[in-house]
Amino acid sequence: MDPGVCYIKPEYLIEVLKTTDINLGEYPEKHDLQQKADRKRDKKRGQNKNRPAPYKVKRESQLCSSLVNGDPSSACSYPKCIYLHDVKKYLEEKPKDIGQSCYIYSQTGHCQYGLTCRYAACHLDEDKRNLGAKEGVRKPFSHVDIEMLTLLRKKQYNLEKSRKIVAEYEKRRNQGYTPDTDLIPERPAEKRQIDFRDKLFLSPLTTVGNLPFRRICKEYGADVTCGEMACVVPLLQGAKQEWALTKRHPSEDLFGVQICGNKASLVAGATQVLIEKANVDFVDLNLGCPIDLIYKQGAGSALIRRQNVLEGIVRSCATVLGDKPFTVKTRTGVYADKSVAHELVPKFEEWGASLVTVHGRSREQRYTKTADWKYIEECAKQAKEIPVIGNGDILNFEDYQEARRIAPHISGAMIGRGALIKPWLFKEIKDGRHWDPSASERFDMMKKFVNYGLEHWGSDTKGVETTRRFLLEWQSFLYRYVPYGLLEHPPQKINARPNTYRGRDDLETLMASNNCADWILLSERLLGPVPDGFVFLPKHKANSY
């Protein structure tokens, strides 16, 4: 058998999956643009860097937040406000409601999006006033201190603590000797105890590792979650979009933020602000990002080659965090034929890291080669006290058990693509058995993600289309799951590609499609018709299945 092929039972194989062969939904005529966009995809490697924006909402057509509750006595206090202040005109131009039940209203008794909500009919009275309306206007970014963002933008935030720590390290370094333990007052074992051992970690996943997705994974049994990689420069500049990555849901009982930077002063500064202003249990340093833009700046996996800078970052950040853990996630090295992670693990421990995660591939390999768990075991043996976590190619509980057999010294496993393809993987591992969810059960999971997305990004038009975008990004991984009952030689391997197949019903067949237009059809069943001119291409091309 070819290890690169996922073999399907013969009765489910078909030559070509045609969209006309199955029930695609109510809006097939809208997808000519999408079909053309799909055909424009070039060599399947890297990212779709020039992909079009799926949908943009013009600010001039959005209702001013002072009027969202439908109170005519409310007045906008901003003289230069460019938003719409004519409620009647707004309601005439507003797209039709998507459904009859607003998830936010059903959970809280009040939808802060009021008239702008795409489910507004269920919480407006006869006079078009928002039921359960509270005083004031909605604050979509309330989890972050706006005053703090302003200070960062004006470069007035007090970073004296981290600057002193970095300056002390550099002074000692320049004097020709390695900084002693006075710089780091606590060893990892003396820090606040977080039991990282025998935990299932959800990997920090750019774009798709958003808060609604993490909620899904928590419900399926993930023990530790981590936000998407945040770059330290925009964090220190007070960029809202970067600070949005630090938001934590109450269900995330062990939560960290992963940061990426190329200088000790910047990374330590961002770490200080995070520990003072964000609700995090630990901060993780990214040493694995292979993207050229990050690598050429000397961050991500490039730090593996800049060990003097790396030492300064780890020592400084571990000190800045005080009793909270500073963790590191690294690849095996930059080049496939030169692995260095086994040399770095004991150094990380000496420098003050509380945990190390080893992704069993080099930067050069990206995701095109199988993760090397034998090498991960070699790395784990180098640690004295701190736990070492393994990462790579786990898609079922057999993969997890095999990883623990090959690498008995690891303290747990981190799961990335496997969780994107089948989020119930955490449950499978803990139960020690396969789960074969039906298409309707998987669709219910997507519906739950949509509800969480509307709660997180908003139930107005902008929030609906943001939710749709991230649902489609996730669908670019979800379609890769092959139902267990269709496999001729289970279990499915993460890099094995199946031949074209049909599912056990039309919905399962639709979910197996690799066509972006079909993903949009699925989104329309949950979020209504896409706007005119809507086009979607996933951020990541399928260079590795």
N, C-alpha and C positions, 0 to 999 in steps of 0.2 A: 504494500500500500504506500502511496505517496503521502508523506507526513504533512505536506502543504495543502492537502485536500480534506475537506470535511465531508465525509461520505453520507449521503442521504439515502433513505430507503427507496428502492426503485419505484414504488408506486406513487411517490410524491415528486419525482423528477419530471421536469418539462423542459422543452428546448428553449423557449423564449418566454419571458414574463411580459405579456402585453397588458397595458392598462385597460384595454377594451375588453379583456377577458373576465374582469371582475367588477363587482359593484363598487365604483369609486366615489360615489357621493352625489351631491346635488349641483356641483359647480364645475363640471369638467371643461366648459367652454372658456374658463378664465385663465387657463394655464399654458397658452401658446408662448407667452414670454418666458415662462419658467422652463419649458421644453427647450427653447433656444439657449437659455443660460446653461442648462445641463450639458448641451452639446459643445459648449465653449470650454469646458473644463479640459485643461491640458494635461501634461504628464502628471501622474498621480504621485506627487512628492511634495512635502512641505505644506505651505499654507496657500489659500486663495487670497493673495495679498491685494489684488485689484478688484475684489468682489464688490458689487454694488450694495449700497445701503438698502435693506429690505423696505423700510418705510420711514418717512420723516413727517412729524407733525409740525405744522406752521404755528408759531406762537401767537400770531395775530388772530388765528381762528379758535384759540383756546379761551375758555371763560376765565375771567379774573378770579383768583381764589377767594376774594372777599364776597363773591356772589354764589359760591357753590352750594350754600344751604338754601338758596331761593328766597332769602330775606331782602325785599326791595329797599328796606331802610339801611342796609349795609352800604357803606361807601368806601371806595378804594382811597387809601391815604397817600398813594404814591403818584405824584403829578405826572411823571413820565411813563406810567405803566402802558405797555404796548399790547396787553391782553384785551380781549373782548369784554365790553361792559354792557352789551345789549343782550339780556337774557332771552327775549323772544326770538331774536335773530339766531342766537346760538342754538336754541332748541329746534328751530326750523332746519338748520344745516347739520345738526348732529346725526351721526349714523344711527340706524335702528338698534334697539336693545338686542343683546345676544341671547339672553334667557330671562326667565321669570324669577330667579332666585339669586340674590347677591350673597356670595360667600362671606364677605366682610360683615355685612349686616346680620347675617344668620349667626355669626360668632360673637358679635359685640353689641348688637342692638343699635348700632350707629355706623353708617358708612361715611367716612370723612370726604369722600369724593362727590357726594351729593348729586347735583344735577348732571355732573360730568360722567358719572358712573354709567357703564354700558349695561347695567342691570337696574337702572334707577327706578323703573316703574314700581318695583316692589317696596321701595322705601320713600316714595313721594306721596304727599296728600293731594287732595283735589286742587289746591292752590299752588301746586308744584313746589311745595316746601319740603325740606328734607326731614323725615321722621327721626326723632331721637337726636336732633341737631344739638351740638354743644357750642358753648361760646368760643369765639375766636375762629381763625382759619386753620386749615390743616397744615401740619408741619411734616412734610415727607422725609425730612432728614433729621428727625428729632433724636436719633440714637447717638449723634455726634454733637459735641459742644461747638456751636457756631462761633462763639467768641474765640475758642481755641483755633479754629480754622482761620479766622481773621488775623490773629497774632502770628500764625505761621506764614500767611501771605505777606504780611508786613515785616517779616523777619524779626519779630519782637518777642517770640516765645523764648523763655529762659531755658537754654540748653547748657547752662554752665556745668551741670553735673557730668554729662557725657563728655563735654570738652575737656574737663580736668582729667577724667579717666584716660582718655585717648592721649592727652598731652603727657601724662605721667608714663604711659607705656612707651611713647616715642622717645621720651627723654632717656629712659633706661636703655632702650634699644640703641640709641645713638652713642651712649657711653660704652657700648661694646660688650654688654652682658645681657643674658636673658632675664626678663622681669621675674622677680621671685614671688612668693605667695602673698606678699603684702599687697600686691596689685589686685589679687583675687582673694578676698577674705574668706570665702567659703569653697570647700571642695564640693563636687557634685553630690556626694552622699550627705552633705550637711545642709543642702538646700531643702526647701519645703518638699516633703515627700509626695510625689505623684507616682503611683504604681503603674508604670508603663509596660510591665511584663505581662506576657500572654494576652495582649490586647490586639484587636483588629482595628487597624488604622485606615481611615479614608484618606487617600493621597490628596494633597493640594492640587487641584485641577484647573488650569486656566480656562476661563469662559464657562465651562460646563460644571465646575465645582461650586456653583452659586448656592445661596442659602436655601432656596426651595429644594434643590437636589440633595443637599446635605440632610434636610429634614426627612426626606424619603429614606436615605441610607440609615439614619438613626433609628427609624421605625423598623428597619429590617435587621438591626443588631450591630451596627458599627459602634465601636467603643470610643474611639478618638477621632475627632474631625478637625480639619485645618482649612482656613480660608484660602482663596485663590492667591497666587503669588502677587504681592504688592511691591512696587518699585519705590525705593526710599526717597528719591528726589521728589516725585509728585506728592508723596506723603508729607515731606518737609515743606512743600510749597502750599499745603492746605488744599489739594485738589479733591473735590467732592467725590469724583468717580473712583479715586483710589481709596479714600476713607470708607466708601461704601463697602469695600471688600472686607472690612474689619467687623461688620455687623454680625452679631451672634444671636442665634435663636435660643430660647430658654431650654429647649430639649437637648442642646449640645452641652452635656455636663463636663466634658473634657475638650476644650477648644483652644486652638492656637492660630496664630497668623504667621504666614511665611513671607519673608522679605527678601529683597534682592538688591544688591548694591556693590559698588566697586571700591569704596574707601571706608576706612574705619570710622572717620569722623561723621560721615553721612549715615552709615548703618547704625552706629551707636546712638546718634541723635534721634533717628527714627525709632529705635528701640526704646529710648527714654520716653518719647511722647506716647508710644503705644502702651507702655506699662503704666503711665500716669493717667491716660485718658481713655483707653479702650478696655473692654472687659475680656481679657484673655488670660489663659492659664499658663501659656508658654509662647515663646517666639522661636520660629524655625528659620534657619538660614538656607537659602537656595544655592546649592553648588551643582545643580544638575541641568539647569535650563540650557538647551542646545541651540536656541534660536540665534541666528547670526547677529541680529541687532544687539542683543544682550551680550553675546560672547565678545564682540568687537569692542564693547565698552569696558571689558575686563571684569564683567560680573558673571553670575551664573556659573557654568562649568569652567569658565576661564579662570576663576579663582583657584582652581586645583593647581594651576601652573604658577600662581603668584603666592607662594606660601608665606612669605614675610608679611604681605598685606593680609592674608587669611588669618595668620596668627593674631595680628592686631585686632581684627574684627571679632574673632571668637573671644579672646581675652577681655576686650573692652565691653562687649555686649553681655557676657556672662556676669561681669561686675555690675554693669548698669542695672541688670534685672534683679540683683539682690537675691531674695529667697525663691524667685521663680525660675524655672528651668529655661536654659537656652539650648536648643537642639539644632542639629545639622543634618541635611539630606544631601547626599553626594552620589555621583555616578562612580563607576570603577576607575575612570580616568578620562582623559581627553581622547586618546587614541586606542584603537582596538587591541593593538599589540603591546601596549605599555600601561598596565594596570598599576595604580598607585594607592588605591583606597586603603589597602591593608597597612600601608605605612602611615596613612593619615589618622586612622582610628585611634591609636594610642596617643597621638599628638592632640587630637581633639579632646581626649579625656584629660590630658595634662593641662591644656589651655582653659578648661572649665566647662566644656559642653556636658550636658546631662544625658543626652541620648544621641545616637547616630543612626540614620537610616541609609542603607546602601542599596541603590538601584543597580541591579546586576548587568548593566550595559554601559559602554563608553559613550561619550558625546558623539564620536564618529559613527557609532552604530545606530544612534537614534532609537527606533523601535523595530528595525529590520532584522535583528538577530535575536535568538533565544536568550533570555536572561540566564546568567551564569551563577547558579546557586552554590556550586562548589566553591567559587571564589568568594561569595557572600559569607560562607562558613569560615573561610580563611580569615576574612576581615573580623568576624565575630570573635574568633579565638584571640585576637590581639587586645581586646578590651579587658580591663581588670575588674572594674565595678559597674561601669555604666552599661545599660542595655543597648544592644545593636538590633535593629529591625531590618528585615529583608523585604525587597520590593521587586516585583517583575513576573508577569505571565501567569498570574493565578486567576483561573476562570471557573473553578469548581472545587469541591472539598477534597477531591483526590490530589489536585495540584497543591493545595495547602498542606495536606498530609505528607506528600512527597517532598515538599520544600522543607518541612520540619525534620524529615528523615535525613535528607542530604545535609542540612545545616542545623544540627541539634543545639548549637550554641547560640542561635538567634533567640531573641526574647519575644518576638511577635512578627506579624506580617503587615505590610502596608499594601493596599489594593487600589489601583487606579483605573485602568481601562476595563478591568473585569467588573468593577462596580458600575461603570457607565453602560456596559453591555447588559448586565443582569444585576441590578441593585440588590436583589434578594440573595446574592452570593454570601453575604455575612450570615444570614439565617441558615443557608445550606451548610456552611462550615461549622457553625455551632451545633446544628442538629446532626451533622455527619450523614446527610442523605441528600439526594437530588430532589428538586422541586420542579414540576412541569406545569407552570401556570398556563391557564387557557388564555386565548386572545382577549376575551372579555376581562379577565383579571388583570392582564397587562394594560388594557385600555383604561381600566379603573385606576390603576397606578398613575397613568398619564393625566387622568382627570384630577387626581389628588395633587399632582405637581402643578397643574394649571391653577387650582384653587390657592395653593401656597404662593404661586407666582403673582396672582392678582392681589393677594394680601401684602406681598413684599414690594412689588413694583407699581401697584395701583390698578384700580378697576376702571379708570378712564381710558380713552382711546390710546393714549401714549402707553399706559401700563399694559393694556391688552396686547398691543403689538410688541412690546418688550417681552412679555411673557411668551408670545408666539415665537419670537426669534430664538429665545433660549430653549424652548421646547423643540424647535427644529434642529438646533445645534445638538441637543441630546439625542434626537432621533437619528442623527448621522452615526451614532454608536449603537442605539437600540436595535436598529434593523439587522445588526450583525449577529444577534442572538438567534440560534437555531433551536427550535423547540426540542426538548429532550426526546419526546415520543417520535420524532422524525429521523433521529440519528440511527445510522446503520451500525456504527461502531462508537458508541458513547464512551467517555464524555467528549464534548466539543473542546478543541484546543484553540487558544486565543489567536494564533496566527494562521490557522487553517481556513481556507475559503471554500464555501459550498458551491456546488453547481446550482443553477437556477432551479428553484423548487416551488411547489404550491403548498399552502398550509392545509390544515384540517377544516378550515372554513374561509370565507372570503376575507374576513378581518385579519386572520393570521397571514393570509397571502399578501394582503396590502402592507402589513407590518414588516414583511420580509423584503419589500422592494427597496432597491438602492437608488431609486429615482426621486430627486428632490420634489418633483411635482406631486408625487404620491404622499410624501411627508406633509406637504401643504394640505392635501385633502384630509389627512388625519387631523391636522390642526383645526381645520374648518368645522369638523364635527364637534370640537370642544370650544372653539373661540369664534365661530361664525365666519362668514366670507372674508377673504383677505381684501384689503383696499385695492382699487384700480392701480395697475402698474407695479404691484408687489412682485419682487423677485428675490429669491434666496439662494445663496451658495454657502455651504458649511465653511467654517473658518479653517478647518484642517482637512486636507485631502487624504485619501485612503492609501498612504504609502505603505502602511502595514495594517493588515486586517485586525 
